Amino acid sequence: MVITSAVTDPEEQTQSLHSTFASRYVRDPIPRFKMPEKCIPKDAAYQIINDELMLDGTPRLNLASFVTTWMEPECDKLIMASLNKNYVDMDEYPVTTELQNRCVNMIAHLYHAPIGDDEAAVGVGTVGSSEAIMLAGLAFKRKWQAKRKAEGKPYDKPNIVTGANVQVCWEKFARYFEVELKEVKLTEGYYVMDPVKAVEMVDENTICVAAILGSTLTGEFEDVKLLNELLTKKNKETGWNTPIHVDAASGGFIAPFLYPCLEWDFRLPLVKSINVSGHKYGLVYPGVGWVVWRSKDDLPEELVFHINYLGSDQPTFTLNFSKGSSQIIAQYYQFIRLGTEGYKNIMENCRENARILREGIERTCRFNIISKDVGVPLVAFSLKDSSQHTVFEVSDHLRKFGWIVPAYTMPPDAQHIAVLRVVIREDFSRGLAERLVSDIVKVVDLVDTLPSPLSTKKAHVVAVANNETSEKAKKSALETQKEIALYWKRLVDGKRVGAC
């Protein structure tokens, strides 16, 4: 049988032939729950999947994500060449293991770990900051338990003090490993952990205080230096010796290059471990993360396993076993390819594009900027007037232009504040920033012409208010805004942000 096509371009003709060929093998409905009984040609399988994936969003226009969406072709080749290498086979792939160790040393020196030039750093590569945080948390828990046992004190109620703005992986750690999570609530206008309140919450059962260098919500850096000072004072008064962990998932590859004088890392004595995401501003595809410890004393030996059935004695401290080598190799490529100069240039460019976007949004006179100038290069902003329309509507309409811009409410006690957030990555250019501003203007002009989805809710609120007794005070504008935000949040329940 001869298949004819009206397509004249060779590439388009090949695509058309593949689609026609694949259509012969598409089952109706496409199998989703059970494996097909019969095989199909490889071209057909490829085309069926490729056609479905076309409905995904465009990664470069996904402004919700901190995760890297572009790397150089040379690095892509290295990744493809190492996809079949299992990292855990250290004896079979010793060079890959050496590359990981070099990355750990580079990161430890970047964070001013107190080690010599020829001394090996203590750390490990992970599949992301979630695993890195689990490992760091386990180390704190075991050290605290050992200390309590030696003192003959109870060790069954450990807790961690964090801000309510922490990423969900901290909640996972607390639930999975039975550690109480004591959260410092946020307040309107202050969307990070307050060091003073955090130290007040520390008690003899606190295994560590977790500070965030680059909040997922606003990109803001928490004041780790002040936290270190306040906690040092409390430790002297109580003798508890409570340490600090810095979650630098987003900011760990930004602060050293844009704010080198900012003290947040191992320059502060109480900082015992730091995690960072290589697949965020480390500029590597997902998923790779890193965790480094101040010294060997901060990682209990009992957590390190030794195996020999792969050919030699191999120490391992991970939550998983098998994993790919490609992301570790890609991280090493970026380190030697870019160096300090390259990372600094890229982060400065991201910061400049964030400034351009922020100024463009401010010129619309429709939004309040929530994010700070110092921090992760992103722009978080809220509507000045949410009485008729919400940021969730703006987010939905921006998708029609191809943009994925998340809208979300703040954690307690600022949950009545709803914001939009745009993350500026390496591949987000000035031209895209200007285009996004133009599309935001179109969207807000459009929603102004639409009926308010909140009108029914507002009418209900007014009716209830009219039936109340005259003694009851009239709701303030802020209380009404809170009601509207909470109402809309229920409609989009389940929309949570954050990626490790």
KOLVORO-900869 format. One record per atom (N, C-alpha, C): x, z, y. Coordinates in steps of 0.1 Angstrom, whole numbers, plus 5000, padded with zeros to 4 digits. Last residue first. Layout:
N
XZY
...
! end
This chain:
500
511454475206
512854525205
513854425201
508954455230
509654395219
511054445219
505854495245
507154565241
507754485229
502454575249
503654495251
504854565246
499154525236
500254615238
501554535240
495954495233
497054425240
498154525243
494054665223
495054605213
496154535220
491254565242
491954675234
492854605223
490054445262
491254375256
492054475248
487954615268
487654475265
488854405258
489254845276
488554845264
488154705259
490354755300
491254785289
490554795276
488054745316
488754625312
489654645300
487655025319
486654935313
487254805308
489955105332
489655155318
488655075311
489654975356
490854945348
490554985333
487255085365
487354945363
488454915354
488055355368
486955315359
487055175356
490055335388
490355385374
489355345364
488555245409
489555155404
489955195390
487055475414
486355355410
487355255404
489055645422
488255675410
487555555404
489855525446
490755535435
490055565421
487655555462
488055415458
488955425446
485555825449
486555765458
486955625453
482155885446
483355845439
484355785450
480656155464
480756005461
482055975455
479756465450
480556385459
480556245454
476556605446
477756545439
478456445449
474256665459
475456755461
476756695456
472356495452
472956475465
474156555467
472656395417
472156485428
472956465441
472356055407
472956185407
472456265418
471455805409
470555905402
471156045402
473455665421
472155685428
471255785422
475255645400
475555725412
474355755420
474055475383
474255615379
474455705391
474155245399
472855295394
473055445390
476955205401
476155235413
474855295409
477655155374
478255265381
477355305393
476254915371
475855035363
476455155369
477554745388
476154775390
475654905383
480054745376
479954805389
478454835392
479354605352
479954735352
479754815365
478654355364
477654435355
478054585355
480954275376
479754305384
478754385377
483254205363
483054345365
481754385372
483553945365
483153995352
482854145352
482353765393
483153885388
482653935375
482453415393
481653545393
482553655387
485053235410
484353265398
483553395400
486653205432
485453125432
484553155420
488853355426
488053395438
486753325438
490053215406
489253335402
488453385414
491453015422
490352985413
489453105410
493353165436
492253085444
491153045435
494753245415
494053345423
493053285432
495752995406
494953085397
494153185405
497352895427
496152825422
495252905414
499253105427
498453075439
497153005435
500453055402
499853185405
498853165417
501652805407
500552815397
499752945399
503652875425
502552775429
501352785420
505153045409
504453095421
503353005426
506052855391
505252965386
504453025398
507752695406
506552635400
505552745396
509752875413
508952815423
507652755418
510752925387
510253035395
509352985406
511652665379
510552725372
509952845380
513752645398
512652555398
511452605391
515452845389
514852855403
513652765404
514852905354
515552845365
514852875378
515453065326
514453065336
515053025349
517353115307
516852975308
515652965318
517953385309
518953285313
518453155315
514853535322
515953515312
516953415317
512753755336
513653645339
514853645329
509453835329
510853855325
511653735328
506753945346
507553825343
508953855341
503654105343
505154115343
505753985339
500954275360
501454155353
503054165353
499054585355
500054495361
500354375353
497054855364
497254735356
498154635363
496555195365
497355085371
497554975361
495455395350
494555315358
495255205366
497555525337
496855415330
495855345338
499255725343
499155615353
498355495347
500355935328
499055945334
498855845346
499955695301
499555815308
500655875316
501155355309
500955465300
500355585308
499455075325
500555175324
500155285314
498054785310
497954905318
499154995315
498954435314
498754555306
498554675316
499554095308
498954195317
498654315308
502153845305
501353955300
500754045311
502153515306
502453625315
501653745310
502953215297
502553335290
503053455298
501852895310
502653025312
502053135303
500252675308
501352685299
502152815299
498052675323
499152605329
500452615320
496452845309
496052705310
497152615316
497653085313
497853025300
497452875301
496553175337
497953115337
498253045324
494153285328
494153155335
495553095336
495053535317
494353435309
494353295315
496153655340
497053625328
496353515320
493953685356
495053605361
495953565349
492453865340
491953735343
493053635348
494154085342
493854025329
493353885330
494054165368
495254095364
495054035350
490654105379
491754185374
492954095370
488154115406
488854045395
490054125391
486954305423
486154185418
486854125405
488854505427
487454535427
486554425421
491454495431
491054475417
489554505416
493754405454
492354425453
491854395439
496354365447
496054465458
494554495457
497554345414
496654295424
496354405435
501054405407
499554435405
498754375416
504054325389
503254325401
501754345398
507354285381
506154345377
505254365390
509954085373
509054115384
507754165378
513354135363
511954105360
511154135372
516354225353
515754115362
514354075358
516454575352
516454445344
515854345354
517754705383
517254725369
517354585362
516854735416
517954765406
517354785393
514354675427
515454585429
516554605419
511454745406
512554785416
513554675416
507954665403
509354675398
510254695410
505654615418
505854745411
507254765407
504254465446
505354455436
505654605431
500954365449
501954475452
503054465441
499454055460
499954145450
500854255456
498753885480
497653925471
498154025461
500553755495
499853865501
498653915493
502253555489
500853525486
499953635493
504753665493
504253575503
502753535501
505353795469
504953875481
504353785491
505953575453
504753645450
504353735462
508453505465
507353405464
505953475462
509953735460
509653695474
508453595475
510053715432
509453835438
509053795453
511453475428
510153495423
509453605430
513953545440
513153435445
511753445441
514753765424
514453785438
513653665444
515053625399
514053735400
513653765415
517253475406
515953405403
514753505403
519153675409
518753585420
517453515418
519253775383
518853865394
518453785406
520253545369
518953605366
518453695377
522753535382
521853425383
520453465380
523953765373
523753755387
522753635390
524053705346
523153815350
522953815365
525853495346
524553475341
523553585346
528253615356
527653505363
526153485359
528753815337
528453855350
527753745358
529253665314
528053745314
527753785328
531653535323
530453455320
529153545320
533453755327
533053665338
531753585336
533653865302
533053945313
532653855324
532853595279
533653705284
532953775295
531853365267
531453395280
532453495286
533053335241
532753215249
532553255264
533253595231
534453525234
534253395242
530453655230
531453745236
532753675240
529253445217
528853475231
529953555237
530353485191
530553355199
530353385213
529353725184
530753715186
531153595194
526653645181
527053745191
528553745194
526853475159
526453425172
526753515184
527553645139
528453545143
528153485157
525153785139
526353855142
527453765146
523353585131
523253645144
524453725149
524253515105
524253425116
524253485129
523953675083
525153695090
525153615103
520953845072
521753735075
522953765083
520854115047
520454055060
521353935063
520154375024
520454235027
520054195041
519154645035
520354615028
520754475031
518054885060
517854775051
519154745044
519055085075
517855105069
517454995059
522555165072
521455085077
520255125070
525555205066
524655295072
523555205079
528155185041
526955125048
526055225053
531355105029
530455205036
529355135042
532454994999
531854945012
531055055017
534854914975
534155024982
533754974996
534054594960
535054684966
534254804972
532154444947
533554404945
534554504951
529654534947
529754404952
531254364953
529554794939
529154694929
529154554934
530155004955
531254934950
530854814941
529155194984
528855124972
530055044968
528355475002
529455394998
529055334985
526555565032
526555545017
527755455014
526155815056
526855685052
526955675037
525156055060
524255945062
524855815058
527156235058
526156235047
525156115048
528556235081
529056155070
528056145059
526856195112
527056275100
527556195088
528256105140
527556045130
527856125117
529856245158
528456235161
527656165151
532456225149
531756355148
530256355151
533355985157
532955995143
532156135141
531755925190
532955955181
532355975167
529555795202
530655845210
531955865202
528355505185
528355655187
529655685195
526055235189
527455285189
527355435192
524154975176
524155115179
525655165178
522554665182
523754735180
523554885183
520754375168
520954495177
522154565173
519154075163
520354145162
520354255172
517153815151
517253955156
518554015153
516853615181
516553735173
516853705158
519853465197
518553455191
518253585183
521653635224
521553585210
520153575205
522153775247
522053625247
522153565234
521954025255
523153995248
523253845245
519454055264
520454005274
521853995268
518454025233
517854025246
518953975256
519854045209
518953935211
518153935224
521154285210
521954155212
521054045215
520154575225
519654455217
520554335221
521654885219
521454775228
520954655219
522055245220
521655125213
521455015223
524355515219
523655415227
523255295218
525155865218
524955735212
524155645221
525756075235
526356075222
526155945214
526156205266
525656085259
526456065246
527356425277
526256455268
525656325261
529356315295
529656395283
528556415273
529455995307
528656115308
528856195295
530655775298
531355845309
530655985311
528955645281
529855755275
530755815286
526555575307
527055555294
527955675289
525955585333
524855605324
525355605310
526855525365
527155605354
525955635345
527555235381
526455315377
526855395365
529455045387
529755185391
528655285387
528554805378
529654865370
529855015374
526054635378
526154765384
527254845377
526354395364
525754395378
525954525385
527654465341
528054345348
527554345362
526554695329
528054685330
528454565339
523654635331
524354735340
525854715340
523254435311
523054405325
523854505334
523254515285
524154395288
523954355303
521454725285
522854745281
523854635283
518754695291
519754695302
521154715298
517354685267
517154575277
518254575287
518354895252
517954775245
517854655255
519455145256
519855045265
519454905259
518655455253
518055335248
518355225258
520855705249
520455605258
519955485251
520556055241
520655915236
520155815247
522156365246
521356255252
521656125244
521856705232
522556575236
521656475242
521957055237
521156935235
521756805240
523157315235
523957195234
523157075230
522157585237
521557485228
522457365225
522757785255
523657765244
523157665233
521457835279
520757865266
521657855254
523057765300
522257885301
521657925288
524257535292
525157645295
524357775295
522057365290
522757395278
523657525280
521357345317
520457415308
521157455295
523557195327
523257335332
522357415323
523156965312
524457045310
524257185315
520756875322
520856925308
522057005305
521556805348
520456905346
520556965332
523456605342
523756715351
522856835348
521956415327
523156475322
523556605329
520056335346
519656405334
520856475328
521756215365
521056335369
520556415356
522555995348
523456085354
522856215358
520155855343
520855925332
521856025337
517455775355
518655835361
519355925350
516455455342
516255595344
517555655348
515855135357
516855225350
516455375353
512954925352
513755025360
514655105351
511254745341
512654715341
513554815348
508654815337
509054775350
510454735351
508254845308
507154825318
507554765331
510654895296
509854775292
508754745302
513355005316
511955025310
511254895307
516355045314
515654925315
514254945308
517455275297
518155195306
517455055306
515955585290
515755435289
516555365301
516855865271
516755805284
516655655282
515956125251
516155985251
515855925265
517456415241
516556355251
516956215252
517356565208
517956495218
516956455229
516156775194
517356715188
518056625198
514757075202
514956935207
516256885201
514357335196
514057245186
514257095190
514657485219
515657495209
515557405197
513557245244
513557375238
514657375226
512657055273
513657075262
513557225257
511057035295
510357035282
511357055270
512857035316
511957155315
511257155301
513956785313
514756905309
513857025308
511756635322
512256615309
513056745304
511456705349
510356745339
510856735325
513956595358
513556735360
512556785350
513756315352
514756405345
514456555347
510856145345
511456235355
512456325349
510755815333
510855955330
511556035341
508955585354
509955625344
509955775342
507255525375
506855475362
508055495352
505755625402
506955665395
506755645380
503355525411
504455505419
505755545413
501555775394
501455645402
502655635411
503555905367
502655925378
502655795386
503855985332
504155905344
503155945355
504856265311
503856175317
504356105329
507156285287
506956315301
505956215307
506456365253
506556265264
506256325278
507756445224
507356515236
507556425248
507256395191
507656325203
506956385216
508556545163
507556555174
508056475186
509256375133
509756445145
508756435156
509056235108
508456365111
509156445122
509755975105
510756075101
510356215105
507555825113
508155795100
509055915095
506955925139
505955935128
506655915115
509355875154
508756015153
507756025141
509655595150
510655695145
510055835143
507355505163
507555485149
508555585143
507855585189
506755645183
506855625168
510055415193
510255565194
509155635187
508855165193
509755205182
510055355182
507555125216
506755175205
507655215193
509455245244
508955145236
508355205223
508355485269
509255445259
508655325251
506955605289
507255465291
508055405279
506855875288
505755805282
505955655283
510255975280
509155945289
508055875282
511056235256
511156105262
510156085273
512556455233
511956445247
512156305252
511856525200
512656445209
511856445222
512056795176
511356715186
512356635194
511656965144
512456895154
511556815164
510857185125
510057135136
510857065147
512457305106
511357215101
510557155113
514357495106
514757365110
513657255106
514957835115
514057735110
514557595115
518357965110
517157945118
516257835112
521058005103
519958075096
518658075103
522957855113
522657975121
521558055114
523057655095
524257735096
523957865103
520557535101
520857595088
521957695088
521157435126
520057535125
520257615111
523057245120
523357355129
522457465128
521657065104
522857135099
523157255107
519656975122
519257055110
520457135105
521256835140
520456955145
520057045133
522256635124
523156725130
522456855135
519856505116
520656575106
521656675112
518856415141
518056505133
518956585123
520956235150
520656355158
519856465149
520756045129
521956115131
521756245139
518155955133
518456025121
519756105122
518455825158
517555945157
517856025144
520155615151
520655715160
519755845159
518455475133
519655535128
520255635138
516255405150
516055485138
517355555133
517655245169
517055375173
516755465161
518255025152
519355105159
518855245163
515754935146
516554985136
517655075141
515154855173
514254945165
515055005154
516954665181
517054805186
516154895179
517854475151
517254495165
517454635169
519254485128
518354375130
517654375143
522654585136
521254605131
520454485133
526054695133
525054595137
523754615130
527455005143
526954915133
526054815139
530155245150
528955175153
528555075142
532955365164
531955395154
530655335158
536055175168
534855235173
533855265162
539455225161
538155165157
537055245162
542055195184
541255285176
539855215173
543655065203
543755025189
542955115179
542855185226
542755045225
542854995211
540955485219
542155415223
541955265221
537855605232
538655565221
539855485226
535255705245
536555765246
537455735233
533455425257
533655515247
535055575247
532555245278
533555355281
533555465270
531055025271
530355145274
531255275276
532954845263
532154815275
531354935280
533854975240
534754975252
533954935265
531654915224
532055055227
532955065239
531654635224
530554705230
530954855233
534054595210
533854535224
532754615231
533554715185
534654765194
534454715208
531454555176
531254695178
532254755187
532754305174
531654325183
531354465186
534554375153
535054335167
533954355177
532854415132
533654525137
534254495151
531854155129
530954255133
531754375139
534254025121
533553985134
532654085139
534654145096
535554165107
535054135121
532554035082
532554185085
533554215096
533353775082
532153805089
532053955092
535653805066
535753755080
534553795088
534653865041
535353965049
535553925063
532553805020
532653755034
533353845043
532853954997
532853804996
532953745010
532754215007
533954175000
534054014998
530254225018
531454235027
532654185020
527354135017
528454105007
529754105015
525654175038
526054295030
527154265020
525053925048
526054005055
526554125046
524953635031
524353765031
525353865037
524753305043
525653425040
524853555041
523253095050
523253135036
524153245032
523753045077
522353095073
522353145058
525952945087
526153075081
524753135077
525452705099
526452705088
526552835081
523652765119
523152695107
524152695096
525352905136
524252975130
523752895118
527052705144
527652815137
526552895130
525252535157
525952485145
526552605137
524552695179
523552665169
524152615156
526952695193
526552815186
525452795176
526852435202
527952475194
527652605186
524552435219
524552365206
525652405196
523752765232
524452635233
524452575219
520352885232
521752905230
522452765230
517253035242
518152925242
519652965240
515853265241
515153155236
516053025237
516053625237
516753495240
516053375234
513353835248
514253785237
514753645241
511553955263
512953975267
513953895258
508453795269
509453835260
510853855267
506653685287
506353825282
507653885275
506953425292
507653525301
507253665298
507353165276
506853295272
507553395281
508552925281
507452965290
506853095287
510252895260
510852915273
509752955283
508452865237
509252985239
509753005253
505152775240
506452725243
507352845246
502852875214
503252865228
504752815229
501652675186
502252785192
502652765207
500852425178
499852505185
500352635190
502752325162
502652265176
501652345184
502552435138
503352505147
503252455161
500952245125
500352375128
501152445139
502852045122
501652015130
500952145134
504652165105
505052125119
503852105127
503252185081
503652305088
504052275103
502851915075
501752005076
502052125084
505451815074
504551775085
503351865086
506651945052
507151965065
506151925076
504951855032
505051995034
505552025049
505651585033
504251625036
504251775039
508351585026
507951535039
506551575043
508251685000
508851765010
508451715024
505051644982
506351594987
506851674998
503751934964
503651814972
504951764977
502652094934
503552074944
503251944952
499652284926
500552174925
501452154936
498352524934
498752504920
499752394918
499352714962
498752594956
499252584942
498753074965
499752964964
499052844957
496253204986
496753174972
497653064972
495653215013
495753335005
496353314991
495652965024
496153075032
496353205024
495552615022
495752745015
496352855024
493152455043
494552475040
494752605033
489952395027
490852435037
492252445033
491552105020
490552155030
489752265023
494952005020
493752055013
492752115023
496851725025
496251845031
494951885024
497751485016
498051605007
497451735013
497351295033
496851265020
496951395011
498651375056
497151395055
496651365041
501251295053
500951435050
499451455048
501051025060
501551065047
501051205043
500351055087
499450985078
499751025063
502651195096
501351255097
500351195087
504651005091
504751135084
503351205084
503850795108
503850775093
503850905085
504150925132
502850885128
502750855113
506950955133
506051075133
504651045128
507750695133
508150775121
507250895121
506750625158
506150555146
506550635133
508250775175
506750805174
506150735161
510650645170
510550785167
509050825166
510150375178
510550405164
510350555161
507150275195
508450355196
508850395182
504750165188
505850075189
507150155190
501850225170
502850285177
504150195177
499950115153
500050055166
501150115175
500850065119
500650155130
500750075143
500150045084
500449985097
500150085108
501250075052
500650155063
501050085076
500649915022
501349915035
500549985045
500850004988
500050005000
500950005012
! end
